[in-house]
Amino acid sequence: MKAIAIDDDRLVWRDHPTPTPGPGEVRVRVRAAGVNRADLVQRAGRYPPPPGASPILGLEVAGVVSALGAEVTSLPVGQPVCALLTGGGYAEEVVVPARCCLAIPSGVALVDAAALPEVWATAWLNLIDEGDMKAGDRVVLHAGASGVGTAALQLCSLRGARSFVTVGSPEKLERCLALGAEAGWNRHDGPWADAVRAWADGADIILDPVGGDYLTQAQRVLATGGRWISIGLMGGRRAQLDLGRLLMKRQRLIGSTLRARPVADKARVLRALEEHVWPAIEAGSVAPVISARVPMGEAEEAHELLRSNQTVGKVLLTLPR
């Protein structure tokens, strides 16, 4: 098969051994792969794959099951699926545990289904499982126009929570408001904490892929019992923490990653998506948000597009049938 390799910091489409599914695994013939910030960080050498994972970039795909490993009875060859990966998605074929595959929601094109697994699993894991989000909760979503952000703000609407987004342009804010955000702030207009306080008397949850000094601002606006959930470090890995405020307001600081979690944990999240989110997608209440579809051989251009911070939602790498 062919796959994307990193050659002298360039992404090159070249021959690669075809993977063989082991017990409990399936091989998927890829039609599209999602591009994520984690791919850019891995490419830069700062996010190595978990032990045993493919070194090929790519954390989510959509395609068709092409081979079964031993003990797999839940998926037939030829079944269209989308899948959550620990790596390997930038390729013609990828091996994945059968439990990390999901049926394609009706009404979603196979290629576009690659925009679902990683961002929706991240949103569900962190808002529902880690953040215990309830109807009426006030939720701040940083990078609201990102893939995870657009999934998270739709999940807030679906579950009856209120959402406030921070974004990088007026155009992105307009898109987020159309997707269900109640209010928002352009980060280029200054610190966001005062804008959050003007919106609501405290935030119950802050979903933060930025880190750095965003923690300092987060502590100022978190309500009593509020949860700050760190899922990324785009703004740096160090920040000042006010332990007095942490104690007095019973604030909870939660660090969370998805990629290295056990298969059983991922499968549980995916089953929750299938039960609670897929029907809403099929009903048209929520939808994958796709900024661009780029041929797999032009992965370099796709990375440049994501790095430009001009996108809203997902960038996908596509392969012909």
N, C-alpha and C positions, 0 to 999 in steps of 0.2 A: 504494500500500500504506500501511499504518499502521506506525509505529515509535515507540519511546520517545524523546522529546526532553527535554533539560534546560532548563527554563524557570524562571529566577529560583530556582535550586537546588531545583526540584520536578521530579519525573519525570512527564511528560505524554504520553499516548497520542494521537498526532496524525498527520495525513497527511504522507507523505514520498515522494519520487520512488522508483519501483520500480527497483532496480539491474538492469543488463544484464550478463550474463556475457561476459567477453572470452575470447580464445584460452586454452585449457587450463582454463577455469573452468566451474562449473555454478552455477545458481541453485537454492536449496533453499527450499521452502515450510516454514516453521518450525512445529513442533508444541510444542517446548519449548526453553528456553535456560537454561543454567546461570548462577547468580549467583556471582561470585567477589570476593574482597577487592580484586583489581585494579580491578573496576568502581567500588568505593567510592573508591579512590584517584584514578582517572581523573575521576570526578564532582567530586572536590574540587580538580581542576586540577593534581595532582601526578604524573600518569602519562599524558602525551599519547600518542595513537596514533602508530605509526610512519608515516613519510611514505607517502602513498597509501592508507592504511587508512581504513575507514569511521569517522567520528567517533561513530557510534552505539555505545552500550555493548554488551558481550556477546562473550565469547571462545569459546563453545562452544554448539552447538545439536544437536538431532535433528529430522529432518523427512523430506520426500520431495523428490527431485530434480524440479524443475518446468521447467527449461530448460537447454540445453547451449550452451556457447560453441564456437567453432571448434576443431577438433583433438581434441575429447573423444570417445573411443571406448570408454572403460572403464566408463562409467555410463549406463544408459538413463534416460529420463524415467520417473518413477514409482517409482524405486528408493528404498527407505527407507535413510537413512544417518544417522550422527552425524558431526559435523565440528568440526575445530579452526580457530578464526578469529583474525584480527588485530583484529577488531571487527565490529559490525553485527548481533549476535545478538538484540538486543531489538527484533525486528521481525517482520512477517509473512513477509518474504522476505529472503534474504541471499545474496550471491555469495561463492564460496569456490573456491580451486584444487581441481580434481578430486582431486589427490593428497593433499589434506588431509581427504578424506572416508573413512569406514570403514563397512563393512557392520555392521548391528546384530547383536550376538551372539544366537543363538537362546535363547529363554527370557526375554529382556529386552524389556519393553514399549517401544514407540517413544518415548513421553514420557520414560521413565526413562533411556533411552540418552543423554540430554543431560547426565547426571551423569558420563559416562565420559571424554570426550576430553581436557579440560584437566588434570584432576587426575591421571589415569593417565599421560598424556604427561609431566607434570611429575615424577611419581614415577620413571618409567623413565629419563628424561633425566638426572636428578640422582643417583639411587642407582646405576644401572647404567653409564651412559655417563660421567658425571663422577666418581662415587664408586667405580667399579670394584668394586661390592659382590659378595662371594663368599659361599658357604655357610659358616656359622659366624661371619661378621662380627658385631660388636656395634654396633648402630645406635641412636643417640638421635634421636628424632623430636619436635621441638617443635611445639606446637599439634597434638597427635596426634589430636584429635577433629575437626579441620577436614576439608574435602574432600580436600585433598592428604594430610593426615595419615592419614586412614582408608584411602586408596589405598596410601600408602607402607607402612603397617604390614602390610597384606595382601600387598603385594609382597615384603616381608621374609620373611613366612611361606612364600610360594610359592617363594622362592629359597633357603630354608634358613638365612636370617640371623636373629639374635636382635634383638629390638627393645625399647627402653625409651621410654616416651612421657612428655612433660610436658603437663599439661592444666589446666583452670581450675576443676574441681569433682570431688567424689568420684563423682558420677553419670557424668561423662565418662570418668573413669578406668575405671570398671566396664565401660562400653561398649567401650573400647579393649582391655581385657583379653579380653573376649568375642570381639573381632575378631582376636586373635592376639598382642597385645603380651605380652611376658614379664613386664614390671614397669613401674612408672610413678611419677609424683610430681605432686601438686597444687601448682602454682606459688604458690598463696596460703599454703602452709605454709612458705615461705622459699626460699632458694637451692637449686638442684637439683643442684649439682655433687657434694655429699657423697652424695646418694641414688644418683647414677650410680656413684660409686666403691664404694658398698656392694653394688651389683648386679653389677658386673664390674670387672675390673682394667684399666680403660681402654676408651675407645670408639674403634672403627675409623672410624666415620662419624658426623657430626652433621649432620642436615638442619635448617636454621634459617631460618624466616621472620620472626624477631624482630629480630635484630641488636642494636645497642646493647651494653650490658654483658654480654649473653649470650656475646660473644666471649671476654671475660676468663675466665668460668667454663669455656667450652669448651676453652680452652688448658690448663686445669688437669686436665681428664679425658681429653683426646685421647691415645691410645696413640702409641707411636713409629710414624711413618708415617701417622698418622691424618689424615682429611680432614674439614674443616669447610666445608660448602657453604651459602653464603648465598643465599637465594631471596626475601627480603623484609626490610622495615625497619620493622616495626610498633613496635619498641622504640627506634628512632632510627638514624641513619646514622653515628654516631661512637662509637669504642670505643678502649680502650687495648690495645696489642699488645705482648706480651713477645717481642722478637726473639730473645733468648737461648734461651728455651724453643722457639721456632720452629726455630732451628738445631739445637739439641741433640737434639730429638725428631723432626726431619725432618717437622714438621707441614706440611700443605698447606692453604692457605686459598683457596677457590674461589668466585668470584662467578658466578651463573648466572641468565639469564632465558630464557624460551621465546618470548614473543610476537614479538620482532623478528628471530628467526632466519630464515634463508632457507627458502623452501618446501622445498627438497631436504632440509634437516636435519629439518624437521618430518615430512616424508613418511617418512624413514628411521625415526624414532621410532614413527610410527603403524604402519608395517609390522611393527616388532618387537612392538608390542602385539597386532596381529592374529595373529602367529605364536605368541607365548608367553603372552599374558594372556587373549585371547578364548576359547581352548579351556578354560582354567580357569574362566572365567565360565560357559561352557556346561555344564561339569561340576558347577557349584555350589560349587567350591572357594573362589572369591572372588566378590564382588558389589558393585554400586554401593550406596553408603550414602546414603540420601535422608532429610533431616530434614523437608522441607515442600515441597509443590507449591502455588504461588500463581498465580492468573490474571495474565496479562501486564499487564492494565490496573491491577493493584494492585502494580506494581513498587516503589512507595514503601514499602509495607508489607514487601515482601520484603527491601529494603535495611535497614529498621529491624530486622527479624528477624536478619539476619546481623550487624548492628552490635551487637546485644544480647549476643553471645557465648554464647547459650543453645543453639545448634544443634550437632548431631553429623552430620557429613557435609554433603551438598549441599542448597542451596535451589534449586528450579527455578521458572521462570516458564513457564506453560503457555498454549497457545492451543487453541481448539476445532478440530475437523477441518475 
